[in-house]
Amino acid sequence: MGIAADFVLIVLAGLCGGLLARALRLPLLVGYVAAGIVVGPHTAGPTVAQIHDIELLAEIGVALLLFSLGLEISLRDLQPVRRIALLGGPLQILLCCVGGAVLGSLSLGMNRLEALWFGAMISVSSTMVVLKTLSAAGVTSTLASRVMIGLLVVQDLAVIPMLIVLPQLADLNSALPKLASAVATAAAFLAAIVILGKHLLPVLLKGILTWGSRELFLVSVVAVGVGFGYAAHAIGLSFALGAFVAGVVLSESEFSHQALSDVVPLRDIFGLLFFVSVGMLFDPGFVAQHIAEISLAVLCIFVGKALIFGFLARAFGYVN
């Protein structure tokens, strides 16, 4: 049955993992990741065959999750955190890059270039995991969550200059024109999303609702989320970022609550695919061989990023 059999296996494994996580009072995503480890290629037992295809479907789950979370957060909600996002976000990335590079070169035996890549990698967080955790805890509307969301958006945008500059560190002069072009393209794209979201999409969705077809409304909402996500991916931005920004803009319309209620079940199923696919990447053998280095890196990342985020929150007046 090909990918259909893989889908059935993932859903059944995810159900078992979710039930176990709930019984242990852990977040569901922990159970989903554990299920991915069990059905992944690095462990014995039933194994997903079409891993690449599942990963592609998981990208839709990322887009739908961030699109739905964007529907819950209006542009007005992000206004109070714009200062820490725009100023503190780049500072957080810089501090994490420097700290990661020092850790990589001094403690993990990396050369200078590898250490820089390592620092850049740990400076960004998984938007999907963070927002799923906030959503599961029901705290997406709190000020602390909005601060985190603002920083996550900046991190996603920062991936573009990182991928342009880091491979060409030996010749920065050739990288600067590409970087300027990428920044201009990203700014134009985000401006287009805001304009279309405020003026065109509400009219389109209102017209569809007058036909009385809830199914067509759902298809339209999903098309908006994944469509803007794909457009963002096509110009070099994050697929998930495009979907999230589309959701935030659409949240300003009168249809945001209905759109959110319709897309949530579809989001949760595709989200399951994402977290299981993350678990399938886990290789217990590799971890066993490098347990000391991995433990040191994880500990330093947890402590270091906690200190950096705490410092920024206090510096920008979000902690008394």
C-alpha positions as CSV (number, residue, x, y, z in Angstrom):
1,M,0.0,0.0,0.0
2,G,3.1,2.3,0.1
3,I,2.6,5.5,1.9
4,A,-1.0,4.6,2.9
5,A,0.5,1.7,5.1
6,D,3.0,4.1,6.5
7,F,0.3,6.6,7.4
8,V,-1.7,3.9,9.2
9,L,1.4,2.8,11.1
10,I,2.2,6.3,12.1
11,V,-1.3,7.1,13.3
12,L,-1.5,3.8,15.3
13,A,2.0,4.4,16.8
14,G,1.1,8.0,17.6
15,L,-2.1,6.9,19.3
16,C,-0.2,4.5,21.5
17,G,2.5,7.1,22.3
18,G,-0.1,9.7,23.0
19,L,-2.0,7.4,25.4
20,L,1.2,6.6,27.2
21,A,2.2,10.2,27.5
22,R,-1.2,11.2,28.8
23,A,-1.0,8.3,31.4
24,L,2.4,9.6,32.5
25,R,1.1,13.2,32.5
26,L,3.5,14.3,29.8
27,P,2.8,16.5,26.8
28,L,1.3,14.6,23.8
29,L,4.2,15.6,21.6
30,V,6.5,13.6,23.8
31,G,4.5,10.5,23.1
32,Y,4.4,11.3,19.4
33,V,8.2,11.7,19.3
34,A,8.7,8.4,21.2
35,A,6.3,6.7,18.7
36,G,8.6,8.0,15.9
37,I,11.6,6.5,17.5
38,V,9.8,3.1,17.7
39,V,8.8,3.1,14.0
40,G,11.9,4.8,12.7
41,P,14.7,3.2,10.7
42,H,17.2,3.1,13.6
43,T,15.2,0.7,15.9
44,A,13.8,-2.8,15.5
45,G,10.2,-3.6,14.9
46,P,7.7,-2.1,12.4
47,T,9.4,0.6,10.3
48,V,8.1,3.4,8.1
49,A,9.2,2.8,4.5
50,Q,8.6,6.1,2.7
51,I,10.3,8.3,5.2
52,H,11.0,11.2,2.8
53,D,7.3,11.3,1.7
54,I,6.2,11.4,5.3
55,E,8.6,14.3,6.0
56,L,7.0,16.2,3.1
57,L,3.5,15.6,4.5
58,A,4.8,16.7,8.0
59,E,5.7,20.1,6.5
60,I,2.0,20.6,5.9
61,G,1.5,19.9,9.6
62,V,4.0,22.6,10.5
63,A,2.3,25.1,8.3
64,L,-1.2,24.3,9.6
65,L,-0.1,24.5,13.2
66,L,1.5,27.8,12.8
67,F,-1.3,29.1,10.6
68,S,-3.9,28.2,13.3
69,L,-1.8,29.7,16.0
70,G,-1.5,32.8,13.9
71,L,-5.3,33.0,13.8
72,E,-5.2,33.2,17.6
73,I,-2.8,36.0,17.7
74,S,-3.7,39.4,16.2
75,L,-1.2,42.1,15.2
76,R,-2.4,44.1,18.1
77,D,-1.2,41.3,20.5
78,L,2.3,41.6,19.1
79,Q,2.6,45.3,19.4
80,P,3.7,45.3,23.1
81,V,6.6,43.0,22.2
82,R,7.9,44.6,19.0
83,R,10.8,46.3,20.8
84,I,12.3,43.1,22.3
85,A,11.5,41.2,19.1
86,L,13.2,43.7,16.7
87,L,16.1,44.6,19.0
88,G,16.4,41.7,21.5
89,G,15.9,39.0,18.8
90,P,19.1,39.8,16.8
91,L,21.0,40.3,20.1
92,Q,19.8,36.9,21.3
93,I,20.9,35.3,18.0
94,L,24.3,36.9,18.2
95,L,24.9,35.9,21.8
96,C,23.9,32.3,21.1
97,C,26.1,32.2,18.0
98,V,29.1,33.4,20.0
99,G,28.4,31.1,22.9
100,G,27.8,28.1,20.6
101,A,31.0,28.8,18.6
102,V,33.1,28.9,21.8
103,L,31.5,25.7,23.1
104,G,32.0,23.9,19.8
105,S,35.7,24.9,19.5
106,L,36.8,24.6,23.1
107,S,34.8,21.6,24.3
108,L,33.5,19.6,21.3
109,G,36.6,19.6,19.2
110,M,35.2,21.4,16.2
111,N,37.2,23.6,13.9
112,R,36.4,27.3,13.5
113,L,33.9,26.9,10.6
114,E,32.1,23.9,12.2
115,A,31.9,25.9,15.5
116,L,30.3,28.9,13.7
117,W,27.7,26.6,12.1
118,F,27.0,25.0,15.4
119,G,26.5,28.4,17.1
120,A,24.2,29.5,14.3
121,M,22.2,26.2,14.6
122,I,21.6,26.5,18.3
123,S,20.7,30.2,18.1
124,V,17.3,29.3,16.5
125,S,14.6,27.3,18.1
126,S,11.9,24.9,16.7
127,T,8.9,27.2,16.2
128,M,6.7,24.2,15.8
129,V,7.7,22.6,19.2
130,V,7.6,25.8,21.1
131,L,4.2,26.9,19.8
132,K,2.8,23.4,20.2
133,T,3.9,23.4,23.8
134,L,2.4,26.9,24.5
135,S,-0.8,25.9,22.8
136,A,-1.1,22.6,24.8
137,A,-0.6,24.6,28.0
138,G,-3.2,27.1,27.0
139,V,-0.9,30.1,27.5
140,T,-0.6,31.5,24.0
141,S,-2.4,34.7,25.0
142,T,0.0,35.6,27.8
143,L,2.6,38.3,27.6
144,A,5.5,35.9,28.1
145,S,4.2,33.7,25.2
146,R,3.9,36.8,23.0
147,V,7.5,37.7,23.8
148,M,8.6,34.2,22.8
149,I,6.5,34.3,19.6
150,G,8.1,37.6,18.6
151,L,11.6,36.2,19.1
152,L,10.7,33.1,17.2
153,V,9.5,35.1,14.2
154,V,12.8,37.0,14.2
155,Q,14.7,33.7,14.4
156,D,12.9,32.3,11.4
157,L,13.7,35.5,9.4
158,A,17.4,35.3,10.5
159,V,17.8,31.9,8.9
160,I,17.9,33.6,5.5
161,P,21.0,35.7,6.1
162,M,22.7,32.8,8.0
163,L,22.3,30.5,5.0
164,I,23.7,33.2,2.7
165,V,26.6,34.4,4.8
166,L,27.9,31.3,6.5
167,P,28.8,29.3,3.3
168,Q,30.7,32.3,2.0
169,L,32.6,33.5,5.0
170,A,35.8,33.5,3.0
171,D,34.4,36.1,0.6
172,L,31.8,38.3,2.4
173,N,31.9,40.9,-0.5
174,S,30.1,38.5,-2.8
175,A,27.6,37.6,-0.1
176,L,26.4,41.1,0.7
177,P,24.5,41.7,-2.6
178,K,22.7,38.4,-2.1
179,L,21.9,39.3,1.4
180,A,20.5,42.7,0.5
181,S,18.4,41.1,-2.3
182,A,17.0,38.5,0.1
183,V,16.1,41.1,2.8
184,A,14.3,43.3,0.2
185,T,12.4,40.2,-1.2
186,A,11.4,39.2,2.3
187,A,10.2,42.7,3.2
188,A,8.2,42.9,-0.1
189,F,6.6,39.5,0.5
190,L,5.6,40.2,4.1
191,A,4.1,43.6,3.0
192,A,2.1,41.8,0.2
193,I,0.7,39.3,2.8
194,V,-0.4,42.1,5.0
195,I,-2.1,44.0,2.1
196,L,-3.8,40.9,0.7
197,G,-4.8,39.7,4.2
198,K,-6.5,42.9,5.1
199,H,-8.2,43.8,1.9
200,L,-8.7,40.8,-0.4
201,L,-9.0,37.7,1.8
202,P,-11.9,39.0,4.0
203,V,-13.9,39.8,0.9
204,L,-13.2,36.4,-0.6
205,L,-14.1,34.4,2.5
206,K,-17.3,36.5,3.0
207,G,-18.3,35.7,-0.6
208,I,-17.7,32.0,0.0
209,L,-19.8,32.0,3.2
210,T,-22.7,33.5,1.4
211,W,-22.9,30.2,-0.6
212,G,-23.5,28.3,2.6
213,S,-20.8,25.7,2.0
214,R,-18.7,25.0,5.1
215,E,-16.7,22.5,3.2
216,L,-15.7,25.1,0.6
217,F,-14.9,27.6,3.4
218,L,-12.5,25.0,5.0
219,V,-10.8,24.3,1.7
220,S,-10.4,28.1,1.2
221,V,-8.9,28.6,4.7
222,V,-6.4,25.7,4.2
223,A,-5.5,27.0,0.8
224,V,-4.7,30.4,2.3
225,G,-2.4,28.8,5.0
226,V,-0.5,26.4,2.8
227,G,-0.6,28.7,-0.2
228,F,1.2,31.6,1.5
229,G,3.5,29.1,3.2
230,Y,4.5,27.7,-0.2
231,A,4.9,31.2,-1.6
232,A,7.3,32.0,1.3
233,H,9.2,28.8,0.6
234,A,9.5,29.7,-3.1
235,I,11.3,33.0,-2.3
236,G,13.6,31.5,0.3
237,L,11.7,32.1,3.5
238,S,10.4,29.5,5.9
239,F,7.3,27.6,4.7
240,A,6.0,27.7,8.3
241,L,6.7,31.5,8.6
242,G,4.6,32.3,5.6
243,A,1.7,30.3,7.0
244,F,2.1,31.9,10.4
245,V,2.1,35.5,9.1
246,A,-1.0,34.7,6.9
247,G,-2.8,33.5,10.1
248,V,-1.8,36.6,12.1
249,V,-3.1,38.8,9.3
250,L,-6.3,36.9,8.8
251,S,-6.9,37.0,12.6
252,E,-7.8,40.6,12.2
253,S,-10.9,39.7,10.1
254,E,-14.3,38.6,11.4
255,F,-13.8,35.1,10.1
256,S,-10.9,34.1,12.3
257,H,-12.8,32.2,14.9
258,Q,-14.7,30.1,12.4
259,A,-11.5,29.5,10.4
260,L,-9.7,28.4,13.5
261,S,-12.4,26.0,14.6
262,D,-12.6,24.4,11.1
263,V,-8.8,23.9,10.7
264,V,-7.9,22.5,14.1
265,P,-8.8,18.8,13.5
266,L,-6.8,18.8,10.3
267,R,-4.0,20.6,12.0
268,D,-3.8,18.0,14.7
269,I,-3.5,15.0,12.4
270,F,-0.8,16.6,10.3
271,G,0.9,17.8,13.4
272,L,1.1,14.2,14.5
273,L,3.0,13.3,11.3
274,F,5.5,16.1,12.1
275,F,6.4,15.0,15.6
276,V,6.5,11.3,14.6
277,S,8.9,12.2,11.7
278,V,11.1,14.1,14.2
279,G,11.3,10.9,16.3
280,M,12.3,8.9,13.3
281,L,15.5,10.9,13.0
282,F,16.6,9.8,16.4
283,D,19.5,7.2,16.3
284,P,20.0,5.5,19.7
285,G,23.3,4.0,18.4
286,F,24.8,7.4,17.6
287,V,23.7,8.8,21.0
288,A,25.3,5.9,22.8
289,Q,28.6,6.4,21.0
290,H,28.7,10.2,21.7
291,I,26.8,10.4,25.0
292,A,29.4,12.6,26.7
293,E,29.5,15.2,24.0
294,I,25.7,15.3,23.5
295,S,25.0,15.6,27.3
296,L,27.5,18.5,27.5
297,A,26.0,20.2,24.5
298,V,22.4,19.8,25.7
299,L,23.2,21.0,29.2
300,C,25.1,24.1,27.9
301,I,22.3,24.9,25.5
302,F,19.6,24.7,28.2
303,V,21.5,26.7,30.7
304,G,23.0,29.2,28.2
305,K,19.8,30.0,26.3
306,A,17.8,30.3,29.6
307,L,20.3,32.8,30.9
308,I,20.3,34.8,27.6
309,F,16.5,34.9,27.3
310,G,16.2,35.8,31.0
311,F,18.7,38.6,30.6
312,L,16.9,40.0,27.6
313,A,13.5,39.8,29.3
314,R,14.9,41.7,32.2
315,A,16.8,44.2,30.1
316,F,13.7,45.1,28.1
317,G,11.5,45.5,31.2
318,Y,9.5,42.3,31.0
319,V,10.7,41.1,34.4
320,N,10.6,43.1,37.6
